[in-house]
Amino acid sequence: MNVYDSARMADVLAPLGYSVTGTVEDADLVILNTCHIREKAGEKVYSELGRLRPLKAERQAGGGDLLLAVAGCVAQAEGAEVVRRAPHVDIVVGPQSYHQLPELIARATRAASAPGPGRGIVATDFPVEPKFDALPQQTEAQDVSVFLAVQEGCDKFCTFCVVPYTRGAEYSRPAADIVAEARRLVALGAREITLLGQNVNAWHGEGAGGGGEWGLGRLVRALADGVPGLARIRYTTSHPRDMDDDLVAAHGDVPQLMPFLHLPVQSGSDRVLARMNRRHTAEQYDRIVERLRRARPDIALSSDFIVGYPGETDADFAQTLALIARTGFAQAFSFKYSPRPGTPAAAEERQVDEAVKSDRLAAVQDLLRRQQDDFNRATIGRCVPVLFEKPGRHADQLIGRTPWLQSVHATGHPRLIGAEVEVEIVGAGPNSLAGRIVTRDAAPLPGIGAAA
């Protein structure tokens, strides 16, 4: 979502004459688009602001200026603290308000001559109107694979998570708006669209053509049927509570919906899941996986895991390892529990020792790494469809992805960027595959996604 938001900020600023530069020293405006999901991510913001302070002072000493903005979830959660700790910041804007950047920049520019350092402008309140109504339409060429935000916010209130406090309540965009934006993106060169939301499968938007309220499964079908040239559809991030029958069935019915699903479970212990307020059990997660694999036997799964949640015992952790072992994941994200201010879990007395967290994280990551290696090696010698997205670092090297989201490097002509072609996989590393472009038909991939 932050990648999507950053791109839309660039769209908002383009009419003001701003364009993206790859070098901070060349910038007139620096925006730090921030994440608040873990403590480390938040602290990196203040470290980066400290690095930018001398550059701003140098610019001002020469008679110019460098506007600094902090956007995103740290801005929403800690707006006043940002201004206190970094008074050289000019703009602090939350994730629902960045469409107001032109006005905020104008205000900051007018305030540039004001004496003293405390000129930070905070604009973190949630606007009455959704930001999507105020964002400009994209008019420039798009990448082959793009993001499209369909849902924002979360009503789940997991006890460890700040998203409901930084992104607000769930909001679903109308289906007609989403389909229209998808058509524009494809017309501008996109071949793959990933539907985005903090809790994307909770999307329940106004149906197109007065069709009442739709769920995500019906939206996927509308995009597949109504957007010519759209070769691939993905969605992220999902919650197990919102994997309804229609969405599961869509994985088997819609060829454009890729056989890869990120479905966070967080823990394999029902006791921990209840304390997290996840509102699902490990057995319910198992049943969802079974339903998905019945609908699409080659589906690959990814997940999120938190180890060391307050009160997690050795027995609880063993149940997490057991869930990973019986499920089999193509990839996953795993973290030590990080207390976030204002969340219920941060006030828990039974915090787990950091050394124990580290040991548990190492064990989880070792198991997940072995499963990912097994998953990648299973493709060696097979022919798979690869959508090439961009050139690689070497001459005539192309980079693309399989339907299972694996990165593939192969030698080919740049004209193949944007094309989906058959590639024989000849090698597998921990994070990518090596391939050779072929012309014969793709062979099926039996067993991909099954437990290792």
C-alpha positions in Angstrom: 0.0 0.0 0.0 2.9 2.4 0.7 4.3 1.8 -2.8 0.9 2.6 -4.2 0.5 5.7 -2.0 4.0 6.9 -3.0 3.1 6.6 -6.7 -0.1 8.5 -6.2 1.7 11.3 -4.3 3.8 11.7 -7.4 0.6 11.9 -9.5 -0.8 14.6 -7.1 2.4 16.7 -7.4 3.0 16.4 -11.1 0.7 19.4 -12.0 2.8 21.5 -9.7 5.9 20.8 -11.8 7.4 18.2 -9.5 9.0 15.0 -10.9 10.7 12.2 -9.2 14.5 12.3 -8.8 16.8 9.4 -7.8 19.2 11.7 -5.8 18.1 13.4 -2.7 20.7 16.2 -3.2 18.7 17.2 -6.4 15.4 17.4 -4.6 13.4 20.5 -3.8 11.0 18.3 -1.8 11.7 15.1 0.1 8.7 13.0 1.3 9.4 10.1 3.7 6.4 7.8 3.3 6.4 5.8 6.5 5.3 2.6 8.1 4.3 2.2 11.7 3.7 -1.6 11.8 7.0 -2.3 13.8 9.1 -0.2 16.1 12.2 -0.5 13.8 10.3 1.0 10.9 9.2 4.0 13.0 12.7 4.7 14.3 14.2 4.6 10.8 12.1 7.7 10.1 13.8 9.8 12.8 17.2 8.5 11.7 16.6 9.6 8.1 15.3 13.0 9.3 18.5 13.5 11.2 20.5 12.7 8.0 18.4 15.2 6.1 18.7 18.1 8.6 22.3 19.2 7.6 21.3 19.1 3.9 18.3 21.4 4.6 20.5 23.7 6.7 23.0 23.9 3.9 20.3 24.7 1.3 18.9 27.5 3.5 22.4 28.9 4.2 22.8 29.3 0.4 19.5 31.2 0.1 17.4 28.3 -1.0 15.3 25.7 0.8 14.5 22.0 1.0 11.0 21.1 2.0 10.7 18.0 4.2 7.5 16.0 4.5 6.7 13.0 6.6 3.7 11.0 5.3 2.1 7.7 6.0 1.3 5.9 9.2 4.1 7.3 11.4 2.8 10.7 10.5 -0.8 9.7 11.4 0.2 8.1 14.7 2.9 10.5 15.9 2.3 13.8 14.1 3.0 16.0 17.1 6.0 13.9 18.1 7.5 14.2 14.6 7.3 18.0 14.9 8.8 17.9 18.4 11.7 15.5 17.6 12.4 17.0 14.1 11.3 20.7 14.1 12.9 21.1 10.7 10.1 19.1 9.1 7.7 21.2 7.1 4.7 18.9 6.5 3.3 16.0 8.4 0.5 14.3 6.5 -1.4 11.1 7.2 -2.2 8.3 4.6 -5.8 9.6 4.2 -4.8 13.2 3.5 -1.9 13.2 1.0 -4.2 14.4 -1.7 -4.0 17.7 0.1 -0.2 17.9 -0.5 -0.5 20.8 -3.1 -2.2 23.0 -0.5 0.2 22.0 2.2 3.2 22.7 0.1 1.8 26.1 -0.7 1.4 26.8 3.0 4.8 25.5 3.8 6.4 27.7 1.1 4.6 30.8 2.4 5.9 29.9 5.9 9.5 29.4 4.7 10.4 32.9 5.7 8.9 32.7 9.2 11.5 33.0 12.0 12.4 30.0 14.2 12.4 26.3 13.4 8.9 25.3 14.5 7.0 25.6 11.3 5.8 22.0 11.0 2.4 21.7 9.4 0.3 18.8 10.6 -2.6 17.5 8.4 -3.3 14.0 9.8 -7.1 14.2 10.4 -9.2 11.9 8.3 -11.1 13.9 5.7 -14.8 13.5 5.3 -14.5 12.5 1.7 -12.4 9.4 0.7 -9.1 10.5 -0.8 -9.7 8.3 -3.9 -12.3 10.8 -5.1 -9.7 13.6 -5.0 -6.8 11.7 -6.7 -6.0 12.5 -10.3 -6.3 9.9 -13.0 -3.1 8.3 -14.2 -2.2 9.5 -17.6 1.4 8.3 -18.1 2.6 4.9 -19.2 2.4 2.3 -16.5 4.6 -0.6 -15.5 3.7 -4.1 -16.6 2.6 -5.0 -13.1 0.8 -2.4 -11.1 -1.1 -1.9 -7.8 -4.7 -0.8 -7.6 -6.1 0.1 -4.1 -9.7 -1.1 -3.7 -10.0 -1.1 0.1 -8.4 0.7 3.0 -8.5 0.5 6.7 -9.4 -2.4 9.0 -12.1 -3.1 11.6 -10.5 -6.3 13.0 -8.5 -4.7 15.9 -6.0 -7.4 16.3 -4.3 -6.6 19.7 -0.8 -6.2 18.2 -1.7 -4.0 15.2 -1.8 -0.2 14.7 -3.5 -0.3 11.3 -7.1 0.5 12.6 -5.6 3.6 14.4 -3.4 4.8 11.5 -5.5 3.9 8.4 -9.0 4.1 10.0 -12.1 2.1 9.5 -12.7 -0.1 6.5 -13.7 1.7 3.3 -14.5 -0.1 0.0 -14.3 1.7 -3.3 -17.3 1.3 -5.6 -16.8 -1.5 -8.2 -17.5 0.8 -11.2 -14.6 3.1 -10.1 -12.2 0.1 -9.7 -13.1 -1.4 -13.1 -12.7 2.0 -14.8 -9.3 2.5 -13.2 -8.2 -1.0 -14.2 -9.2 -0.3 -17.8 -7.1 2.9 -17.8 -4.1 1.1 -16.3 -4.3 -1.6 -18.9 -4.7 1.0 -21.7 -1.5 2.6 -20.4 0.5 -0.7 -20.5 -0.3 -2.7 -17.4 -0.8 -6.5 -17.9 -1.0 -7.5 -14.2 -3.0 -5.8 -11.5 -2.6 -6.5 -7.8 -5.7 -5.4 -5.8 -4.6 -3.7 -2.6 -6.2 -3.3 0.8 -5.1 -3.5 4.5 -7.8 -6.2 4.6 -8.5 -6.6 0.9 -10.8 -9.6 1.0 -13.1 -7.6 3.4 -13.9 -5.5 0.3 -17.7 -5.1 0.0 -18.3 -2.3 -2.5 -21.2 -0.9 -4.4 -21.7 -3.2 -7.4 -21.5 -1.9 -10.9 -24.7 -1.1 -12.7 -26.8 -1.0 -9.6 -26.0 -4.6 -8.7 -26.2 -4.1 -4.9 -23.2 -4.9 -2.8 -20.5 -7.1 -4.2 -17.8 -9.2 -2.5 -14.2 -9.5 -3.7 -14.9 -12.7 -5.7 -17.4 -11.0 -7.8 -15.1 -8.0 -8.3 -12.4 -10.4 -9.5 -14.8 -11.9 -12.0 -15.9 -8.5 -13.2 -12.3 -7.4 -13.8 -11.5 -10.7 -15.6 -14.5 -10.4 -17.9 -14.6 -6.6 -18.3 -11.0 -5.5 -18.8 -9.6 -6.8 -22.1 -5.8 -7.2 -22.1 -5.7 -7.8 -18.3 -3.6 -11.0 -18.2 -3.2 -11.5 -14.4 -5.0 -10.6 -11.2 -3.7 -10.8 -7.7 -4.8 -9.4 -4.4 -3.2 -8.7 -1.0 -3.4 -8.6 2.0 -6.1 -11.0 3.2 -7.6 -12.1 6.5 -8.8 -15.7 7.1 -12.1 -14.5 8.4 -13.0 -13.0 5.0 -12.2 -16.0 2.7 -15.8 -16.6 1.7 -17.0 -19.4 -0.6 -17.3 -17.2 -3.7 -13.7 -15.9 -3.4 -12.4 -19.4 -2.9 -14.4 -20.6 -5.9 -12.9 -17.7 -8.0 -9.5 -19.2 -7.6 -10.7 -22.2 -9.5 -13.0 -20.4 -12.0 -11.0 -17.4 -13.1 -7.9 -18.1 -15.2 -6.6 -14.6 -14.7 -6.6 -15.0 -10.9 -3.1 -16.2 -10.2 -2.6 -19.3 -8.0 -0.8 -17.5 -5.2 -2.3 -16.2 -2.0 -0.9 -14.3 0.9 -3.0 -15.4 3.9 -1.6 -14.3 7.2 -2.2 -16.7 10.1 0.3 -15.1 12.7 0.3 -18.2 15.0 -0.5 -21.9 15.2 -1.7 -21.7 18.8 -5.4 -21.2 19.4 -4.6 -19.7 22.8 -2.3 -17.1 21.2 -4.7 -16.4 18.3 -7.5 -15.7 20.8 -5.2 -13.3 22.7 -4.4 -11.6 19.4 -8.2 -11.2 18.7 -7.6 -12.9 15.4 -11.1 -14.5 15.6 -10.1 -17.7 13.8 -8.5 -20.9 15.0 -5.7 -23.0 13.6 -8.2 -25.7 12.5 -10.3 -23.1 10.7 -7.1 -21.9 8.9 -6.4 -25.5 7.9 -9.9 -25.9 6.5 -9.5 -22.7 4.4 -6.3 -24.0 3.0 -8.0 -27.3 2.2 -10.9 -25.5 0.4 -8.4 -23.4 -1.6 -6.4 -26.4 -2.7 -9.6 -28.2 -3.7 -10.6 -25.2 -5.8 -7.1 -24.7 -7.3 -4.7 -27.7 -6.6 -1.6 -25.8 -7.7 -2.2 -22.8 -5.5 0.8 -21.6 -3.5 0.5 -19.9 -0.1 2.4 -17.2 1.7 1.7 -16.1 5.3 2.8 -13.8 8.2 4.1 -15.1 11.5 4.7 -13.3 14.8 6.8 -15.1 17.4 7.2 -14.1 21.0 3.7 -12.6 21.4 3.1 -11.7 25.1 2.5 -14.9 27.0 3.5 -17.2 24.2 4.8 -20.5 25.7 7.1 -23.1 24.3 4.0 -25.2 23.7 2.3 -22.4 21.8 5.4 -21.9 19.7 5.6 -25.7 18.9 2.0 -25.4 17.5 3.1 -22.7 15.2 6.0 -24.9 13.9 3.4 -27.7 13.4 1.1 -25.5 11.4 3.9 -24.4 9.1 5.1 -28.0 8.7 1.6 -29.4 7.7 0.7 -26.4 5.5 3.8 -25.9 3.4 4.4 -22.3 2.3 6.0 -21.0 -0.9 7.3 -18.0 1.0 6.4 -16.1 4.3 7.2 -13.1 6.4 8.1 -13.7 10.0 8.9 -11.2 12.8 9.6 -10.9 16.5 6.7 -9.3 18.3 7.2 -5.6 18.5 5.1 -3.6 21.0 3.3 -0.7 19.3 2.2 2.2 21.5 -1.6 2.3 22.0 -2.3 -1.3 21.2 -3.6 -3.7 23.9 -0.7 -6.1 23.5 1.8 -3.4 24.4 0.3 -3.2 27.9 0.5 -6.9 28.5 2.6 -7.8 31.5 3.9 -11.2 30.2 6.3 -9.9 27.6 8.6 -12.6 26.2 12.4 -12.3 26.7 14.2 -10.9 23.6 16.6 -13.9 23.6 13.7 -16.3 23.5 12.1 -14.3 20.7 15.3 -14.4 18.7 15.7 -18.2 19.1 12.1 -18.8 18.1 12.4 -16.5 15.1 15.5 -18.4 13.9 13.6 -21.7 14.2 10.6 -20.4 12.2 12.7 -18.8 9.5 14.8 -22.0 9.1 11.7 -24.1 8.5 10.2 -21.5 6.2 13.4 -21.1 4.2 13.6 -24.9 3.7 10.0 -24.9 2.4 10.7 -22.0 0.1 13.8 -23.8 -1.3 11.8 -27.0 -1.8 9.1 -25.0 -3.6 11.5 -23.3 -5.9 13.5 -26.4 -6.7 10.2 -28.2 -7.7 10.1 -26.0 -10.8 13.5 -27.0 -12.2 13.0 -28.7 -15.5 9.5 -27.5 -15.9 8.0 -25.0 -18.4 6.1 -22.2 -16.8 4.4 -19.0 -18.1 6.4 -16.0 -17.1 5.2 -12.4 -17.5 8.3 -10.3 -18.2 8.2 -7.0 -16.3 11.6 -5.2 -16.8 15.2 -5.5 -18.0 17.8 -7.1 -15.7 21.2 -5.8 -14.8 23.0 -7.7 -17.5 22.8 -7.3 -21.3 19.7 -8.9 -22.8 18.5 -10.1 -19.3 14.8 -9.9 -18.6 13.1 -10.2 -15.2 9.6 -11.6 -14.8 7.4 -13.6 -12.5 5.7 -17.0 -12.6 2.0 -17.3 -11.7 3.3 -18.3 -8.2 5.1 -14.9 -7.8 8.6 -16.3 -8.2 11.1 -14.0 -9.8 12.7 -15.4 -13.0 15.8 -14.2 -14.8 16.1 -15.2 -18.5 17.9 -14.0 -21.6 15.6 -12.4 -24.2 14.8 -9.5 -26.4 13.5 -6.3 -24.6 10.4 -6.5 -26.9 9.2 -9.4 -24.6 8.7 -7.0 -21.7 5.0 -7.1 -21.2 4.6 -10.5 -22.8 3.7 -13.7 -21.1 5.9 -16.5 -22.6 6.9 -20.0 -21.8 10.1 -20.4 -19.9 12.0 -23.6 -18.9 13.3 -23.3 -15.3 17.0 -24.4 -15.3 18.0 -23.2 -11.8 16.6 -22.2 -8.5 18.1 -19.9 -5.8 16.7 -18.9 -2.5 15.0 -15.8 -4.0 14.8 -16.2 -7.7 14.8 -18.7 -10.6 16.9 -19.0 -13.7 15.1 -19.7 -16.9 15.4 -20.3 -20.7 12.8 -19.0 -23.0 11.2 -21.8 -25.1 8.3 -22.2 -27.5 6.8 -25.4 -26.5 3.6 -25.5 -24.4 3.8 -25.2 -20.6 3.7 -28.4 -18.7 1.5 -28.6 -15.6 3.0 -28.2 -12.2 1.5 -31.0 -10.1 2.1 -30.7 -6.4 3.1 -27.0 -6.4 2.0 -25.6 -3.1 1.6 -29.0 -1.3 3.2 -29.5 2.0 7.0 -30.2 1.9 
